[in-house]
Amino acid sequence: MDLQPSKLGTKEHWDNIYHTELANFQENGDEGEIWFGVQSVDKMVKWALEHVPSSSNPSVLEIGSGNGSLLFALADADYDASLLCGIDYSSDAVILARSIAETSDSGDAITFAECDFLTTDPPRLPQHSKPGDQQPDVWDLLLDKGTFDAIALAEKDDDGKSPAERYPARVARLLKPGGSFLITSCNFTEEELRASFEAPDTGLVHHSRIQHKTFTFGGKSGSPVSSMAFTRS
């Protein structure tokens, strides 16, 4: 699906959102909005527990982590917080997540870093560091809850291409062979997500899906949210 650019795809928009949410947290402890709601977070954590269990000590990267709600939920589910990392290109989102982490019993060891996923590799955790090892494919699990949606709404380049076209290759670059990528989207159907990520140059193959609440309109059934998981071959 070819989406038209909107303010939801601009860094300025998200900087304004998280500037406000950070101020609200500092003033009254409000941790901010959970995109797609608590239920979507719970479903993604449940999928992770089943397919990439905490007992395997996976390294987990969330792309566009916002206030960190998904990573905090993983920490509460006994994932090793020192192996969890969230990146966001909004500095106030990172400050907000770090501030919330300071009040958390289980998530205070999570790494949050300012990073533009399309142009810069995320920080490597201490466990990833090996002498002379500069390989980026070190993550067992990558998570996305709405970030691909936002990138797809950004301005197109001079050739008319959306920056979202660069996203699948970035995912594949960071995943270990056999690693998993779980994405939740409200802008793309399951078929569209498969068409975007199951490309020959990514090595990503469909693994499973998460069932969300459906609705019926005009004799057709569908869901406003799609969650798909892929593995890197």
HELIX and SHEET records of a PDB file:
HELIX    1   1 LYS A    7  GLY A    9  5                                   3    
HELIX    2   2 LYS A   11  ASN A   28  1                                  18    
HELIX    3   3 GLY A   37  HIS A   51  1                                  15    
HELIX    4   4 SER A   54  SER A   56  5                                   3    
HELIX    5   5 SER A   69  ASP A   76  1                                   8    
HELIX    6   6 ALA A   81  LEU A   83  5                                   3    
HELIX    7   7 SER A   91  GLU A  102  1                                  12    
HELIX    8   8 PRO A  126  HIS A  128  5                                   3    
HELIX    9   9 THR A  147  ILE A  151  1                                   5    
HELIX   10  10 PRO A  163  ARG A  166  5                                   4    
HELIX   11  11 TYR A  167  LEU A  174  1                                   8    
HELIX   12  12 GLU A  190  PHE A  197  1                                   8    
SHEET    1   A 7 THR A 111  GLU A 114  0                                        
SHEET    2   A 7 LEU A  84  ASP A  88  1                                        
SHEET    3   A 7 VAL A  60  ILE A  63  1                                        
SHEET    4   A 7 TRP A 139  LYS A 145  1                                        
SHEET    5   A 7 LEU A 175  SER A 185  1                                        
SHEET    6   A 7 SER A 226  ARG A 232 -1                                        
SHEET    7   A 7 LEU A 204  ILE A 210 -1                                        
SHEET    1   B 2 PHE A 215  PHE A 217  0                                        
SHEET    2   B 2 LYS A 220  GLY A 222 -1                                        
END                                                                             
